[in-house]
Amino acid sequence: MDFKKSLSLALLFVSVFVGYCFKSVQSTTVTYDHRALVIDGKRRVLQSGSIHYPRSTPEVWPELIRKAKEGGLDVIETYVFWNYHEPLRGQYYFEGRFDLAKFLKTVQEAGLLVHLRIGPYACAEWNYGGFPLWLHFIPGIQFRTTNDLFKKEMLRFLTKIVGLMKAENLFASKGGPIILAQVENEYELVEWAYGVAGELYVQWAAETAVSLNTTVPWVMCRQGDAPDPIINTCNGFYCDQFTPNSPSKPKMWTENYSGWFKSFGYPIPHRPVEDLAFAIARFFETGGTFHNYYMYFGGTNFGRTAGGPLVATSYDYDAPIDEYGFIRQPKWGHLRDLHLAIKHCEEFLISSDPTLMQLGHNLEAHIYYKSSNECAAFLANYDSKLDADVTFNGNIYSLPAWSVSILPDCKNVIFNTAKVVTQRNSDDNSFAHKTTVNKFLLSASSWSWYEEKPGVWGNNSFTDSRLLEQINTTKDSSDYLWYTTSINIGPDQSKEAFLLIESLGHAALIFVNKNLVAFGYGNHDDPSFSINEKISLVEGNNTLDVLSMMIGLQNFGPWFDVQGAGIFAVVLIDPWKGKHDFSSEEWTYQVGLEGEYLGLDKVSLANSSLWKKGSILPVNKTLIWYKVTFLAPEGKGPLALNLTGMGKGQAWVNGQSIGRYWPAYLSPSEGCTESCDYRGEYNSTKCQKNCGQPAQTLYHIPRSWVHPGENLLVLHEELGGDPTKISVLTRTGQEIFSFISEKDPLPADSWKPNIGFMSQSPEARLTCEQGWHVTSINFASFGSPQGNCGALRTGICHTDVQSMVQKACIGQEQCSIPVSTANLGDPCPGVLKSLAIEAICSD
């Protein structure tokens, strides 16, 4: 069957329900029973994916949602971010990236449904977990417990969001896409810390949610004591063993981690798609009917939205759609095929509970019957090492270790989680390859700069006779707080001393007599740190200036809202006179940097005389601002700013903050593996990459943030770096690969109920990103090709099929090559052969 026609029919089948209620039906009823969500009286098996609207821009929302739908999703899930929707109490903001209603309408226009996680606690590695900081300063308030002040504010915000959704007709009962709502978030993990007050809070939150009359079911994720009618759901890497707390509730999975988040100073997490698919298949095998990826698209923590501490600006999450909006293969394609296989089983999954059949040690089948002679089956091998052959319904099936095979007719295997036959990208990094990436260096002669001086800089400073906690002092109006004091050294005192500084986090620069003497910092798991530095002093007065820095407010844990930051102890140790504790001396404080106060990041100051320009650009300097203009590369796609040569700081493009950067913070040199074995239980440290490297060197610039002509780039560098090494990258295409053997599974979309497989052989399929087409075939061999993506070579058995592949693919956005000797010839009879193809897509 023609590949395009086959794929189109498959996608039509996947979307047979999605959108039907939006054609002409004005009202949709959503309930649930013990098997599934029930939409207009019909049980549904639903695939969902998280896309957080502020982590991208409105201009790309339609494209992200289109790719999610083409990947087989039915539902888009998002949190609601209180701190940005109500930055000041009673003052609301729903514009730009935070236009929630517009995002949900965009989802609806694509024919998808919505799970709205109102919370209002989000976690999400988002600053302060999504709570507005003004909430912290209400006298007597305590978060997430039976506290009347907190409950009043939480109710007010819940009512605001639900009211907005009703006014925009966004709930399903009014013809909108929202079929589920969530109150609170993973409270079970911290409930123990709040005692009985926590239990009462859960009851109140549930009753409050129901009282808002959304007309759709409410869920509480990871909340074993969620009261009826709230559905308690599972979050985790695996949820096949999860059971709801009531026999009347369906088995739902609201957070399946497609990877993990990046933190400064840590390796890059990676979750193999074979394990991810295994976990999902096991969930549906054992009775699940609603599954959500966290994340399907992660995006970017623009500005100071990253939580923490020390969460990176990239929120890529190793998701099926990468940070820049490009499809990540083979993850996206393998999961699309999985979704299709599960959809083929839907009528069976909603018709009965599964019947368990033991097939051997760590081997089992779950069978779903629609009638006595109609069934679908999942065959599982959950051994982490041993492959196995099993007998089921009189047939023998091979099951690789840690895999599930899906048989929509209890006979034909149309998908196995361990057999990845979709195309692959050359690298997880969208901007890694020179052949499909253009690099633009910024002219060294174009840079201007502004140097800050250490210490207090303005007349709005203030004094106190103690060390102040940073968050309560800055109110998160800035990452920075200056602590300044004097050290007086008498003629009989040593001029050499040890300075001990202890901090709750997250980082600090130490200056003695305006000279940098030390830099200290924590990490994501423990942001606190101490500095013990030998310093030289002079007789008389000496200045001590400490610039304490925050890198995202804590977003998780019991009482996280009162966790502090900043300096809490300063001790001078004189070898002869002993210790002098300066913690209770008089300190002068200044919130923020002078450059922030002046507005150096703003476009309006681009031509200000504050900026200096000269023949010699200062490099490797602390506390320096840099400015340059650049021409945006041609094209429509996103840009990446390569900041490898910089230290730590923040960056802005045309006045828009693209986030914090910290390439100088390297991850540990150990803890990564060259190849990751997907078999066995996954955790966030199992398959790490880039040990000994920065967590992030490329920073996302949305295309809509640049314009034709000159664009302004501003950086504030805290540690020291060389801006002449900065470059702007843009993609001009992609390198794609396919490696398929004669014995690989037939395409899942070629199987049709009551007909069987339309294809008679496996297929090597190539698909370019929309707007690109295949422009060259760099390698094509049938036989025993060797190597991996980007390094393929012919084997002993080889037929050159390059001209055949070129004929089928050049100029096409997608193409398909049947992998059989009938089509490709037989260079070595009796030997298992494979087809390997490397291609370039471009416009």
N, C-alpha and C positions, 0 to 999 in steps of 0.2 A: 504493500500500500504506500502511496505517496506520503512522504514524511510530514509535509505541511498539513495535508488533509487529515492524517492520523492524529497529529498533535491537536488540530483544531477540534476534532470530534472528542478527543479526550478532555480537553479543557471545557468543552460544552457540557460533557457528562459531569465533570467535577462541579460545575457551576449550575447544575440543573435546578437546585433550590435557590441558591444565592441570588437575591434580587427579585424573586418572584413577587414578594410582598410589596415591592416598590413600583410595580408597573401600573397597577390601578387600584390595589387594595389600600384603603386609607387607614385601616386599623389592623394590627397584628397582636394576637394574644400569646403571651409567653408564660408558661408554667413549667413544672417539672414533676417527674415521678422517680421511682428508684433506679430507672435505667438511664434517663437522659433528660435534657431540656426538651420541652414539648412546645413547638411553635405552631400555632393555629391547629392544634389537635394532633400534630405529627411529631413523633420523636425524631431528634436530629443528632447526627454524629458530626461534630464540628472541629475544624482545625483553626487555631487562632494564633496570632503573632503580635508581639508588642512593638509598637512604633510610637515613640514619645514626640509629640508635635514640636516642643521647643528645641529639640536636639537636631532639627533640620530647619529648613525655611519653607514658607508657603509655596514658593515657586517650584519646589521639587516634591511636595506632598503627592500630587497626582502620579508622578513617575514611581515613587516608592510604593504607593498603594497598588498601582498596576502590576508591578513586579511581584508583590505579595499575592495578588489574585492569580497571576499566571503560575505562581509557585504552588497553588492549590489551597490557599487559605480561604476561609469563610468569614473570619472575624478579625477585626483589629482591636487590640487592647491598648489602653493608655491610662496612665495616672493623670490626676489633676494637680497642678502645682500651686498650692495656696500662696506661698511667699511671693510669687511673681504676679499672681492675680489680685492680691491685696497687699501691695508693698507698704502702704500705710493704712491703719485701721479705718475702714469705711470708704477707702479710695480704691476703686477696682480698675484693673487693666486687662483687656481682652483684645489686644491688637497685635499685628505682625506675627512673630513666631508663637505668640500666646493667644491667638484667635482660636479658642477651643471650638466654638460653634462652626467656624469655617472649616476646620480640620475634619470634624465629624460629618459635615455635609459633603466634603470631598470623598470621604469613605463611602458614604451613601451613594453618591453619584457613580462610584465604581461598582455598585451592587453588592457591597460587603456590609456585614453587621458590626456592632460595636459592643465591647465590654468596657464600661467606664468605671475606673477605680478611683472613686472620689476621695476615699480615705477619711479625713484629709491628710493623715500621715502617709508619706510615700516611701520613705527610705531611698531606694533607687540611686544610691551614690550621688544624691542631689544635695545641695547645700542645706544644712540643718534639717534634712529629711523632708523638706518641703514646707516646714513651718515658717511663718514670718517671724523675724526676730523681735518685732515689737510685742509679740505675744509673751515673750520671756520677761518683759519689763512690767507686766501687770502685777501689782503687789499681791502676794498671797497665792499666785497661780501655781499649779503643779500639772505637768502635761500627762496625758494618757492615764488618768486615774480618776477616782470619784472625787473630783474637785469641781465645785459649782462654777467657778470662774472659767475653768477650761471647758467644761461642758457647754456653758453659755456661748463661748466663742466658736466652738466646734459646731454646735447646732446652727449658729448664725451662718457659717460658711457652707455647711451642707445644704441649708435651706436656699442660700443664694445660688449654688450650682444647680440644684434640682429645679429651682424656679426658672433659671435661664434655659435649661434643657426643655422644660415644659413650654416656655414662651416661644422657643424655636421649633416646637413640634418634633423633637428629636428622640423621644421615647417611642418604642415600637407601637404602643397603643394609639399613638397619634400619627402613625405612618413613618416614623423615624427609624434609624438603624440600631438604637440602643436596646439590646435584649438582656443585658445583665448590668448590675451595679455592685460596687464593693464598698463596704464600710470598714474602717481600720485596716491593718496590714501586718500580718505575721506577729500579732500581739502575744501569741502563745510562747514565743521565744523569750519574752521578758516578763510575762505575767507573774511569775514567781516572785519577782522583786517588789511587787506592789501588794502582795498578800490578798486579804479579803477585799480591799478596795479595788484591786484589779479585777476580781471576779464580778463585782458589782458594776464596774465600768463596762465590761463586756456585755452584760445584760442590758445596761442602759443604751449602749451604742446600737445593739440589735433592735431594741424597741424604738429608738429614735429613727433609725433607717426605715423601718416598716411604716412608721407614722407619716413619713413624707409622701407616701402614696405614689411611688414611681410607676406602678403597674407592671414592673418587671421584677424578677427574683433578685434578691441580694445575696452576696457571698461574703464570707470572712475567710481569707486564705490562711492556711496553717493555724487553725483555731479549733482545737479538738472539742472545746466546750461551747461552740457557737450555738445559741439557742434557736429552736424552731421559730419561724420557718427559714432562718438563714442557713444557706448551704455552706458547710465547711469544706474547704478544698485543700489540695496538696500542693506544696512547693518543694522542689528539690531536683537532684540529678536523676532520680528514679522514683516512680510513684506506682509501680505495679502492685506493691503490697499494701497500698493505702486502702482504707475502708472508711466511708463516711460515718458520722456519729449517729446516724439514724437510718433504718432500713427503707425509709421513704425518700432518701436523698440520693442523687446520682453521683457517680464517681467522676470527679473533675480535677484537672491538673492545671493550675493557673500560672505556675512558673516552672518551666523546664529550661534550665540554663543551657543555651546554645554554646556557651563558652564561659568567659568570666571577664570582669572588668580589669583594666590596667591601672596600676598605681606607680607613681614615680619611685624609682629605685628597685623595681621588681621585674622579673622576666615577663615575657608576654604569654598569657594563657592560651591554650589551644585545646579544643575538644574534637576528637576525630568524629567524622560524620557516621562511621560505622557504629560507634557506641551510642551516639545520639539517636540514630534510627532504631537501634536495638531497644533502647529505653522506651521509645514511643510505641513500637510494635508490641512490646510486653505489656504496656499500659492498656492498649485496646484489646489485646489478647485476654486480659484478666478482668474485663468488664468496664473499662473506661469509655467515655463517649464525648468528653470535651477536653481538648488539650491546647495549651498555649506556650509558644516559645517566648522565653525571656532571654535575649531579645531576638526579633526577626530582623530588625534594623536598629542598631544602637545609636549611631550618629555621633554628635560632638557636644561636649560641655563648653559651649561658648561662654565668654565673659568669665564671671566668677560663680557660675552655676554648679561647678563640680563640688560634690560633698567631700567627706573625708574622714580623717585627714589624708592629704596627699593622693587623692584620686586624680588620675591623669586627665588631660583635656580630651583625649580621644576616648569615646565610649563605644568603640567598635564592637566589642563583645564577641569577636569571632563569629558574628551572626551571618545568616545566609545572604544578606545584603550588607556590604561593607560600609564603613564610615562615610565614604564618598558617594554612596548610592549605586555602586557597581555590584553586579551579581558575583558572589563568591562561589566558585566551583572547586570541588564537586559537591559542596554542601547543599547549595540551592537545588541542583538538579536531582541529586539522590533523594532528598526529602520530598521534592515534587512527585517523584515516582512512588514514594511511600504513601503520600497522601492519596494518590490515585488508586493504589492497591487497596487502601482502607475504604475509600469511597465505594469501590466495587463490592465491598462486604457490608455496606451500610444497612441494607434491608435485613440482613441476617442479624447484625449487631443489635438492632432495635427490636427484633422479634422475640428474643429469648435471652435468658442468662446463659453464660458459657458452661459447657460440660467438660470437665477435666478428664484427660486420659493420660496415664503414665506410659512413656515410651522407653524408659530405661533410666540409668543413673544421670541425673541432671538433664533429663530429656522429657518433654511433655507436650501434649497437644491440648488446645482449647477449641471446642467445636460449638458453633452457633447454628441452631436449626431454625429454618422458617417453616418447614413441614417435615414430615418423617423421612422424605427422600430428597430434601433440598438443604444444603448446609454450606457453611464457610468454615475454614479452619486456619489456625495459627500453630505452626510446629516450631518449638523452641528448644535450642541447645544452650543452656545457661552455664555450661562448663567454661571456665576461663582459659583452658588449654587444649582440650581434646576435641577434634572433629568427630562426627559420628554419622553412620547410616542408620536410618530408622524405617520401620515398616508401618505404614498407615493406610487403612482401607485397601490392603492387599498390594500396595505399591511401595517401592523403596525410594527414599528421599535422602539426599546427602545434606547434612547440616553442619556448616563450619562452626567452630567454637564461638560462643557469645554471639549467636545470631538467631533470627526468627525468619521463617518462610511463611508467606501468606498465600493461601489457596482459596480464592473466592468461590470455587465450586467444589471444594473438598477433593480436588483432583490435580489441577494445574497450578504449579508454583509460578506466580507472576512477579514475585519480588522476594529477594532475600536481603536482609539488612547488611550483611557483610560483603555482598558482591556489588561493588560500585562500578556501574557501566556508563555513567554519565561522563560528559567531557570534563576536563580539568583546566584550571588556570595554571600559568607558569609559576605563580607565587601568590601568597596571601596579600602581599603589598601591591596595591594597584599601581604604584608609581616606581616599581622596582626595575623595570627593564628599559634599557636605552633605546631599543628599536621602536618602542611604541610610546615613548615619553620625550617631550621637549623640555629642555632645561634652559632657563634664562637667568644669567647672573646679573646682579644689580651693580651698576657702575660705581667703582670705588670713589670716583671724584664727585659723585652726586650727594654723598652723605653729609648731613648736618648733625650737630650734637648739642646737648645741654648737660652740664655736669652739676650734680647736687653735692652739697657739702654735708658731711655727717653731722647729725645732731638737730637740735631745735632750730626751726627756720622761720617761724611766724609769731605774730603777737597774740595768736589764739592758743598758745601753750598754757599749761597750768601746772601747779605743784601739789605734791602730797607727801606726807612723811611716812610713806610705806610703798611697797611694790603693789601695783594695781593689776588685777586680772584683766587680760586683754579684751576679751569679748564684751564684757560689761563696760569697758572704757570706750572702745571704738564703735560699739553697736553694729559691727560688721559694715561700717561705711567705707572701710579700707582694709586691705590685708596687713597694713603696717601700723606699728606704734613705736615711737621713739621713747626710750627710757634714758634720761640723762642725769648724771650727778657729778660731784667733784671729789677727788681724792687728794687730801693734803698730806704732803710728805715733809716731815721735819728733818733738821740737819743730822739727827742721830738715827734716822731710820734708813733701812736698806733701800737702795734704788731698784733692786731686783725683787720681785714678789710673784706669787702665784695667784691668779685670779680664777676663782671658782664661781661659775654661773650655772644655775639650774633652772630649767624651763619645762612648763607643761606642754610646750610645742608651739609652733611646728618647726620653725627655723629661726636663726638669729645671726646677724653680723655684729661683731664686737670691735669698737674703735677706742683706742687709748690715745689721747692727745691728737685726735682726728686721723690717726693712722690705723688701718685695718690690722687687727692682730689675730682674729679667729672667726671661724664660721662653724656653727653647729646646727644639727638638724636631726629629726626623728624619722620614723617611717609610718606606713599606713597602720600597722598593727600596734605600734607603740610610738606615738608622736613625741613623747617626752625625751629630753636629752640633757646632758650636762657638758660643760666646757671647763677644762682645767688647763689653763695656759700660763706659761711663764711670761711676764711682761716687764718692760723697763719703764721706770718712772723718773721724774725729775724732782728736785727739791722745790717745795712750794706747791702750787695748785696744779692738779692734773685733771683732765676731763675724761670721763667714761661715758661713751654713747653706745647704747645697745638698740639696734633696729630689730625688733621682734616681728616675725612674719607669720601669717596664717596661710595655709594652703587648703582651704575648704573646711567648713564647720562640720563637726561630727554629725552623722546621719543615722546611726544605729546603736542599739544597746539600751539597757535599763537606765533611766534618768540621763540619757545622752544630752538632754537639753541644758543640763547644768554643768556639763564637763567644760573645764576652762582651758585657757591658753595663755601663753606669755610667761614672763620671768617671775619666779617666786623666791629665789634666793641669790644673793650676791655676797661673796665672802672674799676678802683679801687676806692672803696668808703671807706674813712676813717671817722669813726664816729665823729672825732674832726676836721679834716682838710678839709673835703668835698671830692669832686670827683677829680680824676686824670685820664684823658683820655689817654690811651696808644696807641690809634689807629694810631697816627702819630709819634710814637716813632720809634727808629730803631729796626727792626726785622731781625732775621737771619732765612733763609729758607733752608729746605732740602727736596728734592723730594724723596719719597719712603722710604722704610725701609732698614735697614742695611742687614737684612736677604735676602731681594729681590736682593740687590746689590751683595751679596756674592753668590747667587744662591742656597740657601739651599733647594729649592724645587726640584732641579735637581738630577737625579740619579747619576750623576758623582761625587756628593759631599756626597754620602751616607756613605762613609767610612772616611770622612774628620775628622781630629783632632779637628775641630771646635765644633763638637758635644761632649757633656759631657754625662757621664754615671755614675751612682752611686747607692747605696743601697736605697736612699730615693729620690723618684721622686718628683720634685716641682709641686704642683698642686694649682689651684686657683690663678695663677699668671698672671699679665698682660704682654703683649708683650713678649711672649715666644713661641719658635718653638719646636715642638715635632716630633720625628721620631721613626718609628718602622717597622719591617718587618713582613709579615704574609704569610701563605700558602693559596693560592686560594682554596676555597671549590671545590669539584668535581662537574662536571656537565657542561652544556652548556648555562644555562640561566644567566640573569643579576644578579648582586650583589647589596645589599644595605648596606650602612655604617650608623649605628645608632650613631648619635652624641648627644643624649639626654643630656649627662653630660657635654657638652661643652657650652661656652658662645657665642662668636662671632669671626669669622675669615674666613680663606680659607683653602681648603684641596686639596692635590695632591696625585694621585696614579701613581707610576712609571713615575713621571714627568708630568703627564697629570692633568690639573686642573679640579676637579669635581665641582667647584663653590664655592660661598660664603655660609657660614652657620651662623645662628643666633638663636639657640634654646632658648636663654635667653630672647628673646623678645616675651612676651606672648600677645595674643589677649585679648580684653576686655572680661570680664566674662559674659556679657549679650549680647543678640542679636541672639542667636541660639534657635532652637526649637527641641524637642524630635522627633516629626513627622511633616513633611512638607505637607501641603495641596497644591497639584499641581494646583488646580483650581484658576482661576483669573490670571491677568497679572503678569509675572515674572520680577524681577530685580535682580541684582547681590547680594543683601543683603537679599533676601527673605528666602532662605533655607540654611542659613549658618550652618556649623558644627564646632566642636572643640573650642568653646568659652572658654577663659581662658587657652588655650594651645598654644604652638608654631605653627606657620604656617607650619613648616617643621622640622622634626627630622631625616628623612631617606634621604640619598643622593645616587644617582644612580652611580654605577660603571659599565660601559659596560663590558661585558665578554671579549671583544677583547682587553681591556686595562690591563688585568692581564694575567699571564702565569704560567705554571707549575713551582713549586719551590717557592722561596722567592720573594715577591712583596713588594715594598717600599711605605709606607704611611707617608706623611709629613703634618703637620698641623701648621698653624700660628694662635695662640690664642691671641686675643686682650684684652679680658675682664678677663678671668680666668675660668678654667674648670678642670675636672678630666679625663684625657685620659684613665685611667684604666677602665672606664665604657663604652668605645667604643666597639662596636661589629660589626662583619660582618655577614650579613644575606643572605641566599640563599633559593629559593623555591624548595621544593621537590615534590610538587603536589598542588592540589587545592580542596577546599570544595565547592560543588555545590548543589543547592536545586531546587526542582520543587514543585509547589503547584497549582494544576489544579482541577477545579470543573466540574461536569457533564454538566453544562450550559455554560461553557466558549466557546469562538469561536472555530470552527474547524480550523485546521492548514491552514494558508494562502497558503502555497505551495501545498496543496492538491486540490486546485480549478483549474480547467482547462476550458478554453473558450469552449463553446458549449457542454460541458460535465457536468460541475458542480463539486461538491466536490467528490473526490475519497475516502476520509475518512468519516466514519459515526459517529465518536465520537471525542471529544477533545483528545489530546495526551499529556502526560507528557514526555518531551524530555530532555535528558541529553547529553551534549557534552563536552568532555575534550579538553584542549589545545592540539594542535598537538604534538605527541610524548608521551603523557600520555594516560592512559586508566583507566577505572573504576576498582578500586581494592577492594573497600568495600562499602557496603550499611549500613549506620549507623542507618537509620530510614526509615520505609515504612509503611504507614497506609492509609487505605481507609475507609472513614466514615466522622467523624467530627474532624479531627486533629486540634490542637491548637498551638499557638506560632508563632514565626518568624524564619528566617534563623539562624541556630545555637542553637535554643532553642525550637525544636518541641517536642510535646507530644501528646499522644493519647487523643481522646475525648470520650464522652459517647458512641457514635456510632463508632465502630472500627472493622476492619478486618485486621489481620496481613498478609500483602502481601509481606513480606520481601523476602521469598524464591522465589516467582515469579519474583520479580524485580531483585534479584541476578542472576537468571537463564538468564534473558534477557540482563543484563548489564555487569556483571563481565567479565573483559577481553576485553571489547569493548571500542573503542574511543567514540562511540555515540550509543545511544539506545533510544527506544520509547515504551511507555506503553499506550495503549488505555484506556481512562478513561470512563468505562461504567460498569454497573452491569453485563452485559453479560460476560464481561472479568474478573471482579474482585469479583463478587458475590454481594449480597445485604444484608448487616448486619442490615439495618433498613429501610424497605420499606416506601415510602412516604416522606422520608427526603432527601433534597439535599445533596449529598455527594461529597467529595473532596479526591484527592489522594495527599499525601505529601511524598516527598522522600528527604533524605539527603544522599549524596554520597561523596566518596573520590576518586580523580583521582591522579595517580602517575605513575612513569615509571616502 
